[in-house]
Amino acid sequence: MKDVLVTTFSNTYNKGANLQMFALKESIESLGANVGFLNVKLREKHNIKGMIWKYVNSFFAFCFRKTIKLRYTKYYKSYDELLSSPPKADIYIVGSDQIWNNVLTLSTDSRIYYCCYLPDKARKFSYAASFGSNEWVKTPYDEEIFNSLQTFQRLSVRELDSIEIINNLIGNTDVRLDLDPTLLLSSSSLDKLCKQEKNHSSSNYIYCYMLYQDHNINELLDVLLKDNSKSVKGHSRRGVLRVKDICTIRGWVKNIANSDLVITNSFHCLVFSILYHKNFIVLPSHPNREGRLLSLLNLIHQENRYVNNLSSIHPSLFNDIDYDVVEKFLSPYRESSMQYLKDILSE
């Protein structure tokens, strides 16, 4: 049985990061390999309000990771420590999530997430990695990063923009587009997350989950919810998070699973809306980071569900999504993504 070491955001409070880690672990283990995660901590800066939010959600994330029984390497404090004593594995996988977003990783050391610390002969692969942006963000380590990327056996990314970035950086045209691992979750894996029985009496609500807010988003929410008689969970009509809506990772999944409609600008909230066959509306995300949302909507032919201004609000947004059609679009990508993971393990 082969040992696979995954480098991702494996020690953070973000709900999507933890769920994609769970999903990739489930997918690789289903193929008969051992999975471990590189134990480094992403350094993040917050104001006082953000620190409180971080500590609450860090506790929820810690509890979640404990229940899914992750296997970690020893804790590495720095890139130099990794370089002097890299963890041993048969296969190294980088991904998924925004692990190539240099704005997020530079304070830790971006080189970690490109496996620059490993020898060139190491069997390195990426899976559905994301730059989180439509352009390359320069680092002091660009030359090392470009050299490391060229030693990867195969490269897989999550968005079309990421393919273009890699082509521009290293002239590599052999880059795959694969699904975020959460989209590979089986029904049994979803049951592990949320043993949910459909309760029609409690599902008559709209779940709003916003990772980014500005005046435009608040205005869009006001119009979308203006004539609605259903209750709203997650955020108020002005986009403000209420204390009663703070929840665990499993609680967050359950909120999506039991809702009638989801309004979000979170990539992974969109993913779980799709997994649970929910009607959804997608609002703008953080500027220059909308590519991941648009790429997924384009893949399932639901671009009309994206609302970025008042003129794009139309009655059909509230129509039921035909998930038989959506699944037909997703199915070949799921098969291709799983086959890629099988190929990695067999090469």
N, C-alpha and C positions, 0 to 999 in steps of 0.2 A: 504494500500500500504506500503510495507516494505522499510525501509531506509537502503541502502547499503553504507558503507564507504570503499573506495578503497585506499590502500597504495601503491604508485608507485612513479616513478620519475615525479611528477606532476608539478614541477616548475623549469624546466631546458630548455636549448636551443636546445637540440638534436632533430632532426627531427623525428627519429623513436620513441623516447620516447613520444613525443607529439601525434603522429599518433596512437600509440597503446593505449594511454589514450582515445583518441576520439573513437577508435574502441570498447574498452571495455564498455565505456559509452553507445554507440549505442546499443550494444548487450544486456546489462542488462536492459536498458530502454525499449527495444522492448519486454521484458518479463514482463513489468508492475511494475517495482520497481523504487524508487527514488535513484539517484546515487550522492554521494558527494566524494570529494577527500581530503585526509589529506594534510594540507598545511605546509610542511616543505621544506627547501631548501637544495639541495645537494651541499656540499662545494667542489669546484673543483679548482685545482691548475693549473696555466698556465704561460707560459712565456709572454713577451710583445706582441708578434705576436698573441699568443693564446688568450690573453685578448681582443685584438681588434676584433678578429673573434668571441669571445664569446659575446661581447656587441652587435655586428651587428645582430647575430643570436638570441640573447635573445630578441631583439626588434621584430624580425619576429615571434618568438614563442609567445610572449605576445599578439601580434595582432591576431594570430591564435586562442589562447585559448579564447580570448575575443569574437571572432565570433562564437565559438561552445558553448558558454554559460555554462561554467563549474561552479559547485557549490562547494565551498571550506569550510573547517572548519576555525576557526580562525588560525592565524599564530602561530606556535609553534617554539620557539627559541632553545629548547633543549629537550633532552630525559627526564630530571628531570621534566620539565614542563608538558610533556605528562603524565608522571607517576603520578603526583599529580592531574591532571585534564584531564583524557582521554576523547576524544570525544565520544558522545553517538550514537549508531546505533543498528539496529536489527542484522545486518550481517556485518562482517569485511572480506574483500577480499584483499589479498596481491598479486600483480602482475599487469601486466606481466613485460617483459623486464628483465634486469640484476639486479633486486632489491636485489638479494642475492649474488652479487659480492662484497665481503668484501673489495677488493682493492678500489673500487669506493666509498663505503659507510662508511668506518671506520672514515674518517675525520668528518663526520656528526654525526654518532653513529649507527653502524650496527644494534643494538638492535631494533631500530625503525622499520626496514624493516622485522623483524621477529615477530613484535607485542608483544615484551616482556613486554611492558607497560600495557597490558590488563590483566584482571583477567583470571584465567584458565577456568572459566565457560563461558567466552565470546564465541560467535559462530564465530570461525576463520576458514577461508579457504584460500588456495592459488589457483591462476589460472595462469597456464603457466609461473610460476616463473622460473628464470634462474640464475645459478651461474656464467655464463659467462666464465667458465673455466672447465677443466676436473678434477679438484681436489679442495678439501676444503682448503681455506686460513684461517689460524688461526687468532683469535681475542682475546683481553683480556676478552671477554664476552662469551666465548664458552659455558660454563656450563649453563648460562642463556638462550642462544639461543637454545641449545639442549632441555632444559626443555620446552621452549615455543613451539618448533616444535612438541613435543609430545602431546601438548594440542590442536593442530589443528584438527578440525573434519575430514577434508579430505585434502589431499595434491595433487596438480597438478603442473607439471613442463613442460618445453618446449623442453628439450633435453634428450636423453637417458643417457648422462653422468650425468645429474642432478639426475636421479633416482638412479644411483649407488652411488652418493655422499650421498644422504639421507639414503640409506640402510646401508652404512658404518658408518654414524654418529649415527643413532638412531635405527638401525635394523628394520626399517619400510619397509615392502615389498609391502604395499598397496599404491603405489604412481602411479598416473595417468600421461599419456603423452597426453597433449592437445596442440592445435594450438595456436600460437600467435594470439591475438584478431584481428589483422589487416587482418588475413586470413579469418575471419568471416564476413568481410564487405560485405553488400549486394550491388547490383547495385545502389539502391537509395542512400545509404550512400556514395558510391563512387562519385555519382553525386554531393553530398553536398561538397565534397572536390574539385572536378574538373569537371565542366560542360564542357566536352571536346567533340568537334565534330572532327571526324577523317579528317585530312587534308593531303591528300597524297602528295601534293606539298611541304609541310613543314616537312614531317616525314622522309626524306631521310638523317638521321644523326645517328651517334652512340653516345649514352650517357654514359660517363665514370664518375663513382662516387666512389672515393676512400676514405675510412676512415683511411687507414693506407698505408704508402708508404715505400719502401726500394729499394735497387738496383735491387733485383730480380723482383719486381713488375714493375718497370720502364722498365726493359729489356723485360718482357713479353708483356707489352703494346706496346713497339716498334715493336716487331715481329707481334703481332696481327693486328696492324694498318698499317704495312709497305706498303702493296700493296692495301690498301683500298682507294677508291676514294671519299668516303662519308665524309662529314664534321663531326667534333668531338665537342661535347658539354661537359661541366662539368670540364674536365681536359685536359691539353695539352697532346701531345704524350709522354712527359716526366713525366707525372703524376702531373704536377703543376697546382694548381687552379688559374684560371684567374679571375680578378675583374669582367669582364662582365658575368661570370658564377655564381656569387653569387645570390641567389634567395630566395624567401619566401618559406614557407612550401608548400603552394598550387602550387607555381611555380615549385618546385622540383617534385611534383607529376605529373604535366602537362608535364614536360620534359621527364619523364619516359613514360607517356601515349602516347606521340606523336613521340617517337623514333622508329627506325627500329631495333636497337640492343642495349642492355645494357651490359656494362662491369663494374663489381663492386666487392667489397669485404665487402659491407654493408649488414647486414641481412635484414633490412627493405627495402632497395633498391631492393634486390632479391624478397622480398614478393610482392612489388608493380609491379615488372616486371611480376610476375606470375598472379597477379590480372588482369593486362591489357593484358595478353597473349602475352608477348613480348619474342623474342628470347634473350637469355642472356648467358654470360660467367662469371664465378665466379673465382676470383683470391684469393690468400691467404689473410687471415685477420691478425690481431695482433696475434703474437705467443701465442699458448695455448688457443685461443678463436675461433678457426675454427669449434668447435663442433656444434655450432648453425647453421652454414651454411651447413655443411656436413649432419647433421641430417635432415634438410629440403630437401636437394637434394636427400637423400636416400628415404625419405617418398614419393616423387613424381617420383622416379626412373629416376633421371636426373644426376646421379653421374658423367657421362662423361662430364658434363659442367664445372667441376671443373678443373682448370689448375694451377698447382703449380710449374711446371718447363717447360723448353723449349720442352722436349721430349713428354709432354702431349698435345702439340698443334697439332691438326689434322684437316683436311678439314671439317669433319662432325660437328665441332663446329659451323659452319656457316649455317648448315641446319635448316629448320624451325622445331620448337618444335610442336609435335602433342598434342594440348591442350585438345582434347577430351579424350585422355588417361590420361593426368595429372589430369583433373577434376574427372575422375573415381577414382583415387587414393585419391584425397583430399576429396571427398564427404563424405565417412563414418567418417572421422576425424572431419569434420565440424559438422555433425549430432551429433557425440558423445560429442564434446566440448560444443555445445549449450545445449544438454541434461544435461550435468554436471551443467551448470549454472542454468538451470531450477530446477534441484534437489536441489541445494544450496538454492534457493529461497523458495522451498516448504518444506524443512526439518524443 
